[in-house]
Amino acid sequence: MPSAPAAYTCGLAQCSGEAHHLASETTSYGSGCSTSYTTKVSLVASAPVASPTSGTVDGLVLNGSMSACSAATSCCLELDTPSQPNESDFFCELEYAASDSDLVIGNGWQHQEAVHRGATCAPSVDFATIDATYSASWQRPNLAAIDFDEAEAGYLAGVLAAHVSSAAQRRLGVVTGPRTKYIARLVTGFTNGVASVCPTCEFVMMECSYEDGGFASAPCGVRLSRLVTLQGVDVLFGAGGLTGSAAITYAASPPGSLVFGEIKGSLDPVAWVVGQDTDEWVTTFGSGAVPGASRVLTSAVKRYDRAARLVIGNHLVGEGSGNQVLNVASSGVGVAGCHDACADAGGPVTESIISATAAVEASLASGEITARVDASGRCTGGVGRGCPIPEVTLNSVLPTILGAAIGGGGGAVLLLICCICYIVRRERRGAPLFMRIEDFAAPGVELAASRTAASPRAGGEPNSQSLATRVLVPVGTGAGARILRDPATGKARPCASPTCTPRAAAGAVEASAGSASSSMESAHLSLAV
């Protein structure tokens, strides 16, 4: 969102009739609407809700709203579903809902700006959004926001996943949508959780850019899932809407399965998977009905039902403006059950793994440990094992170096010249600092390398993460942490430093794979610094 809100044109004159913007409207879910009531709550969903027990994000919010807004609290609950998930319908429906409601809830980050507009245009009505927050310049006295600590949810999922992976290949994959701060917090929490259990585990990461469909691209999720699993990962974490769900569905499905329009090849690997936001064994895998459901280890969940109860409860007692973040301590985030992947169902998640994860959850809740992730998703220090070595693309490194050389005087220019000479010297000795992305390809995967500039995001923000990233890096701080490949020998080798810092691992090479077809049409080179 922009640093400050725009000036809104309020009123319904710019909207068509409510029937144009509204797909459905019902009060059948609220027991308090059939009698006299003192409070009316309108819940504006982001997608059609099959039932309050569907387990989807909107289903969970509806379920929580029903328990808080009922005849027992003299509260009438109305569920409104816009015709299309776009800002125009959200803007108009929220303002229509405000005309006869005391509290209007817009569920999901898609409603973030629309809810703010409603609160601005209807100051006598309370508004709230779930799964988002507002900066100081956006806050209003009648506006509440409930967000989640994604890092803690990711951390717990990483702990459980690491117990499974460390008993096998010690290599985990991550497929994400665009690397927003929310996704960055979730993924960094996950990798930190893995590191706390398995310091020598490795990661293969790929990102579906906005240009490839962002969070809503099943084809991109399937394509990247195949590329990641071909690198020998035994656990795949899918983070980022439909894209992440498609990735874990493909990874978990047996060969021959039809996954989002693509038949899984007979040689494509099958992996254990971890879901995101909701219990994806319930939602994505149909409570066990979809092939591959037995491969779902857990999901990093946000408890949307609890958030809805909190929003309505706060309103009923006259409180609730401002931001609130739900975490492990407030039972707002956690991990889902292992279902068909539990040991008693023949899966790898034993009682000891469940107990170990529960112990970490208790430590997070008490503050004894943290997920070691800041607000923007960067890994920090603190209690526990060291953070994984970060991936840094050349697109983000080179402008910094050049800017320092131009603005910093002769010393910076001399440093730049030395860096260039060092790179050239390594090339001549046959130990290049940069390696071709083909060197990392699995057998049978053809990669065409071409350097491509990262495009800016909307609003001019540099999109250094716009290309899908393939990263295979050590996560521990001990001397036993391994580098993917030595540029001189092509073999894995121990870190040169006893602390295994990013600089000590400067010989390690990572690769950023561009958004492409299954053969990947473009690629970036990356350098760990």
N, C-alpha and C positions, 0 to 999 in steps of 0.2 A: 504494500500500500504506500501511497505518497506520504511524505513527512507531515503534511497537514491536509485536512479534508478540503474538498472543493466546495464552492458555494452551490447549494442545491436549489432547484426549482421545485417547490413543494406544491402539493395539491393533486387531485385526481384528474384535473383537466387534461393532462398529458397522457393519461391512461385510457385504454378502451374499457368497455364494460367489464365488470369483474368476471363474468362468464368466459371472456376471451382469455384471461390470464390464469384461470383456475380450472384444473382438471377435475378436482373433486373437493367436496367439503362435507364433513360429517362430525356429529357430536355423539355418535353411537358408542364411542370408546369411553366416554366420560359418564360416570354414574350420577354426577351432580347436576346434569343439565335437565333432568326430568322434573325437578322440583325447583323451588325458589333458591337462589344462590346469591352470594355476596361478591364473588370474584369470578371473572371469566378469563381463561387463558387460551390463546390461539397459538397452536404449534404449526409453523410453516415448514413442511418437510422439503428435503432436497431431491427426493425420489419417491415414487409410489411405495407404500408400505403394505406388504402382503398380510402381515399380522403383527401384533405386539410381541409375539414369541419367535419371530423370524430370525432373530440374531443379527440382523443387519444394523448399520449405524442408526438409520431412522427408526427401525423397529425397537432398538434398545432405548432410544430417546422417548418414543411413544410409551413404552412399558414403564419407564421411570416417571413420566408425566402422569400416567394413569394412577400410580400409587400415591402421588403427591396431591393431585387435583381430583377430588372425588366428593361424593355427598358428605362424607365424614368431615371434610374441611370446607363445606359449603362452596365448592368450586366447580365450575362447568368447563370442560375441556373440549376444544374444537380442533380438529385436524384438517389443515388446508394443504393441498398438493398443487403447486403451480403447473401450468400446462407444459412449460419448457424450462429446463434448468439454465436460464439466462438472467442477466441482471435486470432486464426490462420487466420480466414477469415477477422476479423477486421484489423489485422496487415497488411495483404497483400492488401486488398481493399483500405485502407487509403493511402498506398504507391503508388498504381496504380493511385488513384485519384490525388495525388500530382503531377504526371507527366505532367498534362495539366491544372492545376488549380492554382489560386492565393490564394484562401482560402479554406481549407478543414475543415468541421465541423463534429465531431463525436458526435452524440446525445446519452446521457445516461451515467450512471456511468460505464456501461459495456465497454465503449470506453476509459475510463480514461487512462489506461496504453498504449493502442494502439495509442491514439492521441499523447502522449508524445514521443513514439517511432518515429512516423512520423515526429514530429517537430525536433527531434534529427537527423534523417536520411536525412531530406530535409530542411536544414536551410534557403533556399531562399524562401520557401513557408510558409504562415501563417497557423496556426492550432488553432482550438478552440474546447472546449468541453462544454456541457451544463449539469447542475445538478451535478457538481463536482468542487473541487478545488485542487490546488497543494501546497504542503509545499515548503519552501524556497529552499530546495536542489533539487527540481524537476522543478523549474521554468526556462523558457528559453525566450529569447527576441522575439521569433516568436510564442509564446504559450499563449493563453488566456483561461480563465475558468470563466464560469458564474454559480454561485450557488444561492440557495434560502434560506431565513430565515424560515426554517420549523417551528421553535418555534412560530413565530408570526402567521403563518397560523393555526397551531394547537390551539393557544390561542383563536383566533376568533371563530373557530369551537366549542371550549369548552364553550365559552360564550353563543353561541346560543343553544347548546345542554343542558346546565344547566338550561336555562329558561324553556325548555320543561320538563326536568326531575324533576326539583324542584316543578313543579306543580303536580307531580304524585308520583313516588316511591322514588325519590332521590337516585337512585342507577344506576350507569353507568358501562358498560363493555368495555374492550379494548382487541382486539385480534391483535397481531403483528407478523411480521416475526422476525428473529434474531435481538437482541437489538444492532444494530450498532449505531454509534454516530448520524447518521441522523434520525433513528427511535427514539432514545432516546430524541433528541431535539423536534421532532414532538409530541411525547406522553407527555413529561413533559410540553410542551406548552399547550397541550390540558387539562391536569389535573389542571394546574394553572389557565387556563381560566374558568374552571368549579368552582374552589375554589373562584374565584373573585365574582361569582354570588351566589353560593350555598355552604357556608362553611361547612354544615353538610352532603353534598352528599357523597356517598361511591362509591368505585370502585371495580370491579372484573376484574383482568388482567390475560391474558394467552398469552404465547409466543410459536410460532412454531420454534423449534430449527433447526439448519442446518441439524442435523441428521434426522429430520422429513420432510425435503424438503425445509426448509427455506422460501424464498419469493415466491417460485413457486409451492407450494403444496396446491391445492384446497381441497384434502381430509383432510389435517390437519386444514385448515381454517374452513371447515364445522364442523369437530369434536369439535374443541374448541369453535366455535360459539354456538353449542348446549349446551355444558357444562356451558358456561358463562350465556346464557339466562335462563338456568334452575335455576340459583341463584337469579332470580327475578329482573334482570336489565330491565330498560325500554328504554335505549338508548345504542347502541353498536357502537363503533368506530373501524373501520378496518384499520390497518396501516401496509403496507408491501406487495406491489405487488399483485400477484394473490391470495396469502394467505389471505390478508385482504379483497380483493374483494369477495372471496368465503365466508368469514365469514359474511359480511354484507348481501350478497345475501340470505344466509340461514336464517339469523335472520329476514329479512324483508319479506320473502316469506310466503304465507299462507300455513297451513297444507295441505299435499297432493301434493305439488309442487315437481317437479323433479329438484333438485339442484346439479349440477356437479355429476350426476350419483346416487344421493341418494334421496329417497323420504322422505320428511319431515313428521315426525310423527304427529298424530292427537293431541297429548298432548304437543308437543313442542311449547314453547311460540313464539309470534311474537313481535318484538321490532322495535322501531324507529332506524334509522341507520345514520351514518356519514361516508362519503367516504374520499378519500385521493388522492392528486396529481392533478387529473383531475376532472371534474364534472361527478361523477359516475352515476348520474341520466341519463346522456347522453350516457356514454360509457358502464358501466356495466349493466345498466338497460334499454338500448336501447331506450332512450328518452321516457320512459314510457311504452314500449312494454313488458318488462319482469315483471312477477308477483312480487309484492312487491315494485314497483317503487314509489307508493304513500307514502311509509314509509321512503323515503330518505329525511332527514331534510336539509342537505347541504353537502358540501365537502370542506376539507381544500385544496385549489388549489394553484398550482405553475403556473405562467403564462409563459409557455414555448414559446408562440408566441412572447411575448415581449423580452424574452432572445435572441431569434434568430434575431429579428430586431436589437437589441443592438449589437450583435456580428458582423453582416454584416455592420451596420452603422459605427461602430468603425473602421473596416478594411478600408472602403471606404475613411475615412478621415485620415488614417495613424496612428490610435491609437488602443489600445485594448489589449496589452499584460498584463499578470498578472491576479490576481483574482478579480472578482467583485461579490458582493452579492446583490441580489434583495430582497427587503423587502416591508412592507406595504407602507412606505413613497415613494418608487419608483414604486408603483403599480405592484410589482413583485409577491406578494402573496396576498391571501385573502380568501374569502369564496364564494361558488357558490350559485346560487339562490335556493329557496325552492321548486319551481315547484309544483308538486302535493301535497306537504306537506304544502303549503301556506294555510292560513285561508280561502281565497276566493275559494279554491278548496276543502275545508272540512278538512284541516289539522290543526295542532296545532301551526304553526308558524304565529303569528299575526303580524300586522303592528307595534305594540309596541315592539315586540321582534326584528324585523328587524331594527327598529330605535335605540334600545338599543345597538345592535351589531355594527351598523354604528357609533354610538358615541364612542364606544371602539376603533374601527378602526381608527377614527380620533385622538384619544388620543395616540395610538401607533405611528401613522404617525408623530405627533408633538413631540414625545419624552416625553410627560407628564407621560406616564406609559411605562413599558417594560413587556415582557413575562416572565422575571425572569428565564432565562435558559442560562447556559454557553455553550461554544463551544462543550463540550463533552456530553451535554445533562443533566447535573446536575441542580437541582433546586437551585436558589440563592435567596438572600433577595432582598430588594429594595422596590420601591413604590408598594402599593397594599396589598392584603391579604397575609397571610403566605403561605408557600409552603406545599403541602401534605406531610404527613409522609412517608419517603422512605421505600421501602422494602429492606431488607438485608438478603441474603441467608446465611445459616451456612457455606457453602463452602467458602464464602468470609470473614466471621467473624473469624472462628476458626484459619486459618493460621496466621492471624494478631496477635491474642492473643498468640498463641504458639510461634511465632517468637519473640514477645516482651518478653515472659517469658525466652526464651533461651538466647537472647542477652542482656536483660536488668538487669540481676543480681537477687539478692534475693528478692527485692521489687516486681518485676514483677511476680516471682514464687509465692510469698505470695498472690498477688492479684488473680492469677489464682486459687489457692487453695480455697480462699474465695468464688470465683464465683462458683466453683464446690460444695462447702458445701451449698451454698445458694440454688442451684438447687435441691440437694438431700433433703434439709429440706422442700422445697415446695412440693416435691413429697410425702414425708412422711405425710405431713399435708393434703394431698388430694387436693392441689391446684397447680397442675403441671405447670411449666413455658412453657413446650411444650405440644401441644395437637395433637392427631391423626388427620390426614387429613379427616378421615371418619366423624369426628365431624362436618365438614363444608358441608358435601355432601347434596345435595337436595334429597328429597324422590325419590326413584327409581333409583338413580345413585350409582352404586357400585364402590367403590374405593379400590384398593389394594395398601397398602403403603409399600414401600421399599426404603431405603436410597441408593442413587445412586450418584457416584462421577461425577462432571461436567468434560467434556472432553475439551482439549485445542482446540482453533481454529487453522487454518492454520497459520504458522509462530510462533507458540508457545505462542500466547497470551492466558492467562487464560480465559476460557469461563464460567464465573460465572453465565451467563444468558442463558446457553445452554438449560435449561429445561423450559418447559412452566410454567409460574408463575401464581398462583391464589392468588390475594391479595385483601382484603377487608379492607380498612382503612379510617379513617376520613380525611378530607381535610382542615378543618378550624383551626384557632388558638384560637377561643373563647371557653369559658367554656362549651358551649353547644355541642361541637363536640363529636361524639359518638365513642366508641370503639366497634369493632364487637362483642366480647364476653368476658365475665369475666371468666377466667379459673376456679375460685372457684364455680361459680353459673351456668355457661353456659348461662347467660343472658347478653344482651347489657347493658352497664352502661356508665355514663358520665366519661370524662377524670378526673383523680385524681388531675391534676394540672390546675390552672386557665389559664395557657398559653398553655396547651395541647402540650408540646414538645414531640419529639420521646421518650425521656427517661421517661417522665411521662406516656407514653402509653406502657411502657415495658411489662405490663401484657397482652397487646393485642397479639393475635397470628395470624400469617398469614400462608399460606401454598403454597408451590410451587409444582405444579402438573407436573409430568413428561410427556414427549412425549409418547402418548399411543393411544390405540384404544378408542372407545367411553366409555369404562369402565375404561380407564386410567390404564396402566400397571405398572407405577412406580410413586413415589412421593417424594418430598423433604419437609422437615420442614423448616420454616423460622421464624425469630425472629426480631421484631422491636426493635432497640436499639437506 
